[in-house]
Amino acid sequence: MPNRTVIAIVIYMMVQAVVFGIGVVLVLATPLTNIAMTLMPFVVAASLLVSAPVAWLLAPMARAAHERKLNAQEPGRSTDDQPGHGYHAS
């Protein structure tokens, strides 16, 4: 499984929690409170669907941050020194 996919899976649940929280606050802190019981299943479904592409877009940024941290710890490290095309072969 490619590294981006694994990172996206790990990030997915955190992103989903944030998106769900935003949706709940929007429903409960606005006049939509009157129909909150009707809207909550839609908030759950929307958080499930929206979180996947957001996690997919965030995965390369998380990987790049990790690469920067490794380069700071090992200044002479080159991606050519590692087997499989880079430190994290994908």
C-alpha distances in whole Angstrom, upper triangle without the diagonal:
4,6,8,7,7,10,11,11,13,16,16,18,20,21,22,24,26,26,28,30,31,32,34,36,36,38,40,41,43,45,42,43,45,42,40,39,39,36,34,32,31,30,28,26,26,25,22,22,22,20,17,18,19,16,14,17,17,14,15,18,17,15,18,20,19,19,23,23,22,24,27,27,27,29,29,25,24,20,22,22,19,17,14,16,16,16,12,11,8
4,5,5,7,9,10,11,13,15,15,18,20,20,21,24,25,25,27,29,30,31,33,35,36,37,39,40,42,44,42,43,45,43,40,40,39,36,34,33,32,30,28,27,26,24,22,21,21,19,16,16,17,14,12,14,15,11,12,15,14,12,15,17,16,16,20,21,20,21,24,25,24,26,26,22,21,17,19,20,17,15,13,13,13,13,9,8,5
4,5,5,6,8,10,11,12,14,17,18,18,20,22,23,24,26,28,28,30,32,33,34,36,38,39,40,43,41,41,44,42,39,39,39,36,34,32,31,30,27,27,26,24,22,21,21,18,16,16,16,13,11,13,13,9,9,12,11,9,12,14,12,13,16,17,16,18,21,21,21,23,24,20,19,16,18,19,16,15,13,13,12,11,7,8,6
4,6,5,6,9,10,10,12,15,16,15,17,20,20,21,23,25,26,27,29,31,31,33,35,36,37,40,38,39,41,39,36,37,36,33,31,30,28,27,25,24,23,21,19,18,18,15,12,12,13,10,8,9,9,6,6,10,9,8,11,13,13,13,16,17,17,19,22,22,23,24,25,22,21,17,20,21,18,18,15,15,14,13,10,10,8
4,5,5,6,9,10,10,13,15,15,16,19,20,20,22,24,25,26,28,30,30,32,34,35,36,39,36,37,40,37,34,34,34,31,29,27,26,25,23,22,21,19,17,16,16,14,11,11,12,9,7,11,11,8,10,13,12,11,14,16,16,17,20,21,21,23,25,26,26,28,28,25,24,21,23,24,21,20,17,18,17,16,13,13,10
4,5,5,6,9,10,12,14,14,16,18,19,20,22,24,25,26,28,30,31,32,34,35,37,40,37,37,40,38,35,35,34,32,29,28,27,26,23,22,22,20,17,18,18,15,12,14,14,10,10,13,12,9,11,13,11,11,14,16,14,16,19,19,19,22,24,24,24,27,27,24,23,20,23,23,20,20,17,18,17,16,12,13,11
4,5,5,6,8,11,12,12,14,16,17,18,20,22,23,24,26,28,29,30,32,33,35,38,35,36,39,37,34,34,34,31,28,27,27,25,22,22,21,19,17,17,17,13,12,13,12,8,8,10,9,6,8,10,8,8,11,12,11,13,16,16,17,19,21,22,23,25,26,23,22,20,23,23,20,20,18,18,17,15,12,13,12
4,5,5,6,9,10,10,12,14,15,15,17,19,20,21,23,25,26,27,29,30,32,35,32,33,36,33,30,31,30,28,25,24,23,21,19,19,18,15,14,14,13,10,8,9,9,5,5,8,7,5,9,10,9,10,13,14,14,16,19,19,20,22,24,25,26,28,29,26,25,22,25,26,23,23,21,21,19,18,15,16,14
4,5,5,7,10,10,11,13,15,15,17,19,20,21,23,25,26,27,29,30,32,35,32,32,35,33,30,29,29,27,24,23,22,21,18,18,17,15,13,13,14,10,8,11,11,7,8,12,11,9,12,14,12,13,16,17,16,19,21,21,22,25,26,27,28,30,31,28,28,25,28,28,25,25,22,23,22,20,17,18,15
4,6,7,8,9,11,12,14,15,17,18,20,21,23,24,26,27,28,30,32,35,32,32,35,33,30,30,30,28,25,24,24,21,19,19,19,16,14,16,15,12,11,13,12,9,10,13,11,9,13,13,11,12,15,15,14,17,20,19,20,23,24,24,26,28,30,27,27,24,27,28,24,25,23,23,21,19,16,18,16
4,6,5,6,9,10,11,12,14,16,17,18,20,22,23,25,26,27,29,32,30,30,33,31,28,28,29,26,23,22,22,19,17,18,17,14,13,14,13,9,9,11,9,6,8,10,8,7,11,11,9,11,14,14,14,17,19,19,20,23,24,24,26,28,30,27,27,25,28,29,26,26,25,24,22,20,18,19,18
4,6,5,6,9,10,10,12,14,15,16,18,20,21,22,24,25,27,30,27,28,30,28,25,25,25,22,20,19,18,16,14,14,14,10,9,11,10,6,6,9,8,5,8,11,9,9,13,14,12,15,17,17,18,20,22,22,24,26,27,28,30,32,33,30,30,28,31,32,29,29,27,26,25,23,20,22,19
4,5,5,6,9,10,10,12,14,15,16,18,20,21,22,24,26,28,26,26,29,27,23,23,24,21,18,18,18,15,13,14,14,10,9,12,11,8,9,12,11,9,12,14,13,13,17,17,15,17,20,19,20,23,24,24,25,28,29,29,31,33,35,33,33,30,33,34,31,31,29,29,28,26,23,24,22
4,5,5,6,9,10,11,13,14,15,17,19,20,21,22,25,28,25,25,28,27,23,24,25,22,19,19,19,16,14,16,15,11,11,14,12,9,11,13,11,9,12,14,11,12,16,15,13,16,19,17,18,21,22,22,24,26,27,27,30,32,34,31,32,30,33,34,31,31,30,30,27,25,23,25,23
4,5,5,6,8,10,11,12,14,15,17,18,20,21,23,26,24,24,27,25,22,23,23,20,18,18,17,14,13,14,12,9,9,11,9,6,8,10,7,7,10,11,9,11,15,14,13,16,18,17,19,22,23,23,25,27,28,29,31,32,35,32,32,30,33,34,31,32,30,29,28,26,23,25,23
4,5,5,6,8,10,10,12,14,15,16,18,20,21,24,21,22,24,22,19,20,20,17,14,14,14,11,9,10,9,6,6,9,8,5,8,11,9,9,12,14,13,14,18,17,16,19,22,21,22,25,26,26,28,31,31,32,34,36,38,35,35,33,36,37,34,35,33,32,30,29,26,27,25
4,6,5,6,9,10,10,12,14,15,16,18,20,23,21,20,23,22,18,19,20,17,14,15,15,11,10,12,12,8,9,12,11,9,12,14,12,12,15,16,15,16,20,19,18,21,23,22,23,26,27,26,29,31,31,32,35,36,39,36,37,35,38,39,36,36,35,34,32,31,28,30,28
4,5,5,6,9,10,11,12,14,15,16,18,21,20,20,23,22,18,20,21,17,15,16,15,12,12,14,12,9,11,13,11,9,12,14,11,11,15,15,14,16,19,18,17,20,22,21,22,25,26,26,28,30,30,31,34,35,38,36,36,34,38,38,36,37,35,34,32,31,28,30,28
4,5,5,6,9,10,11,12,14,15,17,20,18,18,21,20,17,18,18,15,13,14,12,9,9,11,9,6,9,10,8,7,11,12,10,11,14,15,14,16,20,19,18,22,23,23,24,27,28,28,30,32,33,34,36,37,40,38,38,35,39,40,37,38,36,35,33,32,29,31,29
4,5,5,6,9,10,11,12,14,16,18,16,16,19,17,14,15,15,12,10,11,10,7,6,9,8,5,8,11,10,9,13,15,13,14,17,18,17,19,23,22,21,25,26,26,27,30,31,31,33,35,35,37,39,40,43,40,41,38,42,43,40,40,38,38,36,34,32,33,31
4,5,5,6,9,10,10,12,14,17,15,15,18,17,14,15,17,14,11,13,13,9,10,13,12,9,12,14,13,12,16,17,15,16,19,20,18,21,24,23,22,25,27,26,27,30,31,30,33,35,35,36,39,40,43,41,41,39,43,44,41,42,40,39,37,36,33,35,33
4,6,5,6,9,10,10,12,15,14,14,18,17,14,16,17,13,12,14,13,9,11,13,11,9,13,14,12,12,16,17,14,16,19,19,18,21,24,22,22,26,27,26,28,31,31,31,34,36,35,37,39,40,43,41,41,39,43,44,42,42,41,40,37,36,34,36,33
4,5,5,6,9,10,11,14,11,12,15,14,11,13,13,10,9,11,9,6,8,11,9,8,11,13,11,12,16,17,15,17,20,20,20,23,26,25,24,28,29,28,30,33,34,34,36,38,38,40,42,43,46,44,44,41,45,46,43,44,42,41,39,38,35,37,35
4,5,5,6,8,10,13,10,10,13,12,9,11,12,9,7,11,10,7,9,12,11,10,13,15,14,15,18,20,18,20,23,23,23,25,28,27,27,30,32,31,32,35,36,35,38,40,40,41,44,45,48,46,46,44,47,48,46,46,44,44,42,40,38,39,37
4,5,5,6,8,11,10,10,14,14,11,13,15,12,11,14,14,10,13,15,14,13,16,18,16,17,21,22,19,21,24,24,23,26,29,27,27,31,32,30,32,35,35,35,38,40,40,41,44,45,48,46,46,44,48,49,46,47,46,45,43,41,39,41,38
4,6,6,6,9,8,9,12,12,10,13,14,11,11,14,12,10,13,15,13,13,16,17,16,17,20,21,19,21,24,24,23,27,29,28,28,31,33,32,34,36,36,37,40,41,41,43,45,46,49,47,47,45,49,50,47,48,46,45,43,42,40,41,39
4,6,6,8,5,6,9,9,6,10,10,7,8,11,11,9,12,14,13,13,17,18,17,18,22,23,21,23,26,26,26,29,32,31,31,34,35,34,36,39,39,39,42,44,44,45,48,49,52,50,50,48,51,52,50,50,48,47,46,44,42,43,41
4,6,8,7,5,9,9,7,10,12,10,10,13,13,11,14,17,16,16,19,21,20,21,24,25,24,25,29,29,28,31,34,32,32,35,37,36,37,40,40,40,43,45,45,46,49,50,53,51,51,49,53,54,51,52,50,49,47,46,43,45,43
4,7,8,7,11,12,10,14,15,13,13,17,16,14,17,19,18,18,21,23,21,22,26,26,24,26,29,29,28,31,34,32,32,36,37,35,37,40,40,40,43,45,44,46,49,49,52,51,51,49,53,54,52,53,51,50,48,46,44,46,44
4,5,6,9,11,10,14,14,12,13,17,16,14,18,20,18,18,22,23,21,23,26,27,25,27,30,30,29,33,35,34,34,37,38,37,39,42,42,42,45,47,46,48,51,52,54,53,53,51,54,56,53,54,52,51,49,48,46,47,45
4,5,7,9,9,13,13,12,14,17,17,16,19,21,20,21,24,25,24,25,29,29,28,30,33,33,33,36,38,37,37,41,42,41,43,46,45,46,49,50,50,52,54,55,58,56,56,54,58,59,57,57,55,54,52,51,49,50,48
4,5,6,6,10,10,8,11,14,13,12,16,17,16,18,21,21,21,23,26,27,26,28,31,31,31,34,36,35,36,39,40,39,41,44,44,45,47,49,49,51,53,54,57,55,55,53,56,57,55,55,53,52,50,49,47,48,46
4,5,5,8,10,9,10,14,14,13,16,18,18,18,21,23,22,24,27,28,27,29,32,32,32,35,38,36,36,40,41,40,42,45,45,45,48,50,49,51,54,55,57,55,55,53,57,58,55,56,54,53,51,50,47,49,46
4,6,8,9,10,12,15,15,15,18,20,20,21,24,25,25,26,30,31,30,32,35,35,35,38,41,40,40,43,44,43,45,48,48,48,51,53,53,54,57,58,61,59,59,57,60,61,58,59,57,56,54,53,50,52,49
4,6,5,6,9,11,12,12,15,16,17,18,21,22,22,24,27,28,28,30,32,33,33,36,39,38,38,41,43,42,44,47,47,47,50,52,52,53,56,57,60,57,57,55,58,59,56,57,54,54,52,51,48,49,47
4,5,5,6,9,10,10,12,14,15,16,18,20,20,21,24,26,25,27,30,30,30,33,36,35,35,38,40,39,41,44,44,44,47,49,49,50,53,54,56,54,54,52,55,56,53,54,52,51,49,48,45,46,44
4,6,6,8,10,10,12,14,15,16,18,20,21,22,25,27,26,28,30,31,32,34,37,37,36,39,41,40,42,45,45,45,48,50,50,51,54,55,58,55,55,53,56,57,54,54,52,51,50,49,46,47,44
4,6,7,8,10,11,12,14,16,17,18,19,21,24,26,26,27,30,31,31,33,36,36,36,39,41,41,42,45,46,46,48,50,51,52,54,55,58,55,55,52,55,57,54,54,51,51,50,49,45,46,43
4,6,5,6,9,10,11,12,15,15,16,18,21,22,22,24,26,27,28,30,33,33,33,36,38,37,39,41,42,43,45,47,47,49,51,52,54,52,52,49,52,54,51,51,48,48,47,46,42,43,41
4,5,5,6,9,10,11,12,14,15,16,19,21,21,22,25,26,26,28,31,31,31,34,36,35,36,39,40,40,42,45,45,46,48,50,52,50,50,47,50,51,48,49,46,46,44,43,40,41,39
4,5,5,6,9,10,11,12,14,15,18,20,20,21,24,25,26,27,31,31,30,33,35,35,36,39,40,40,42,45,45,46,48,50,52,49,49,46,49,50,47,47,45,45,43,42,39,40,37
4,5,5,6,8,10,10,12,14,16,18,18,20,22,23,24,26,29,29,29,32,34,34,35,38,39,39,41,44,44,45,48,49,51,48,48,45,48,49,46,46,44,43,42,41,38,39,36
4,6,5,6,9,10,10,12,15,16,16,18,20,21,22,24,27,27,27,29,31,31,32,35,36,36,39,41,41,42,45,46,48,46,45,43,46,47,44,45,42,42,40,39,36,37,34
4,5,5,6,9,10,11,13,16,16,16,19,21,21,22,26,26,25,28,30,30,31,34,35,35,37,40,40,41,43,45,47,44,44,41,44,46,43,42,40,40,39,37,34,35,32
4,5,5,6,9,10,12,14,15,16,18,20,20,22,25,26,26,28,30,30,31,34,36,36,38,40,41,42,44,45,47,44,44,41,44,45,42,42,39,39,38,37,34,34,31
4,5,5,6,8,10,12,12,14,16,17,18,20,23,24,24,26,28,29,30,32,34,34,36,38,39,40,42,43,45,43,42,39,42,44,41,41,38,38,36,36,33,33,30
4,5,5,6,9,11,10,12,14,16,16,18,21,21,21,24,26,26,27,30,31,31,33,35,36,37,39,40,43,40,40,37,40,41,38,38,36,36,34,33,30,31,28
4,6,6,7,10,11,11,13,15,16,17,20,21,21,23,25,26,27,29,31,31,33,35,36,37,39,40,42,39,39,36,39,40,37,37,34,34,33,32,28,29,26
4,6,6,8,9,11,12,14,15,17,20,21,21,23,25,26,27,29,31,31,33,35,36,38,39,40,42,39,38,35,38,40,37,36,34,33,32,32,28,29,26
4,6,6,7,9,10,11,13,15,18,18,19,21,23,23,25,27,28,29,31,33,34,35,37,38,40,37,36,34,37,38,36,36,33,32,31,30,27,28,25
4,6,5,6,9,10,10,12,15,16,16,18,20,21,22,24,26,26,28,30,31,32,34,35,37,34,34,31,34,36,33,33,31,30,28,28,25,26,23
4,5,5,6,9,10,11,14,15,15,17,19,20,21,23,25,26,27,29,31,32,33,34,36,33,32,29,32,33,31,30,28,27,26,26,22,23,20
4,5,5,6,9,10,12,14,15,16,18,19,21,22,24,25,27,28,30,31,33,33,35,32,31,28,31,33,30,30,27,26,25,25,22,22,19
4,5,5,6,9,11,11,12,15,16,17,19,21,22,23,25,26,28,29,31,32,34,31,30,28,31,32,30,30,28,27,25,25,22,23,20
4,5,5,6,9,10,10,12,14,15,16,18,20,21,22,24,26,27,28,30,31,29,28,25,28,30,27,27,25,24,23,22,19,20,18
4,6,5,8,10,10,12,14,15,16,18,20,21,22,24,26,27,28,29,30,27,26,23,26,28,25,25,23,22,21,20,17,18,15
4,6,7,8,10,11,12,14,16,17,18,20,21,23,24,26,27,28,29,27,26,23,26,28,26,26,24,22,21,20,18,19,16
4,6,5,6,9,10,11,13,15,16,17,19,20,21,23,25,25,27,25,24,22,25,27,24,25,23,22,20,19,17,18,17
4,5,5,6,9,10,11,12,14,16,17,19,20,22,23,24,25,23,22,19,22,24,21,22,20,19,17,16,13,15,13
4,5,5,6,9,10,10,12,14,15,16,18,20,21,21,23,20,19,16,19,21,19,20,18,16,14,14,12,13,12
4,5,5,6,9,10,11,12,14,15,17,19,20,20,22,20,19,17,21,22,21,22,21,19,16,15,14,16,15
4,5,5,6,9,10,11,13,14,16,17,19,20,22,19,19,17,21,22,20,21,20,19,16,14,13,15,15
4,5,5,6,9,10,11,12,14,16,16,18,19,16,16,14,17,18,16,18,16,15,12,11,9,12,12
4,5,5,6,9,10,10,12,14,15,16,17,15,15,13,16,18,16,18,17,15,12,11,11,13,14
4,5,5,6,9,10,11,13,14,15,17,16,16,15,19,19,18,20,20,18,15,13,13,16,17
4,5,5,6,9,10,11,12,14,16,14,14,13,17,17,15,18,18,16,13,10,10,14,15
4,5,5,6,9,10,10,11,13,11,11,10,14,14,13,15,15,14,10,8,9,12,14
4,5,5,6,9,10,10,13,11,12,12,16,16,16,19,19,17,13,11,13,16,17
4,5,5,6,9,10,13,12,13,14,17,17,16,19,20,18,15,12,14,17,19
4,5,5,6,8,10,8,10,11,14,14,13,16,17,16,12,9,11,15,17
4,5,5,5,8,6,8,10,13,13,13,16,18,16,12,10,13,16,19
4,6,6,9,9,12,13,17,16,16,20,21,20,16,14,16,20,22
4,6,9,9,12,14,17,15,16,19,21,20,16,14,16,19,22
4,6,5,9,11,14,12,13,17,19,18,14,12,15,18,21
4,6,8,11,14,13,14,18,20,18,15,14,17,20,23
4,6,10,11,10,12,16,18,17,14,13,17,19,22
4,7,9,7,9,13,15,13,10,9,13,15,18
4,5,5,7,11,13,11,8,8,12,13,17
4,5,6,9,9,7,4,6,9,10,13
4,5,8,9,7,6,8,11,11,14
4,7,9,9,8,8,12,12,16
4,7,7,5,5,8,9,12
4,6,7,7,9,8,11
4,6,8,8,5,8
4,7,8,6,8
4,5,6,9
4,6,9
4,6
4
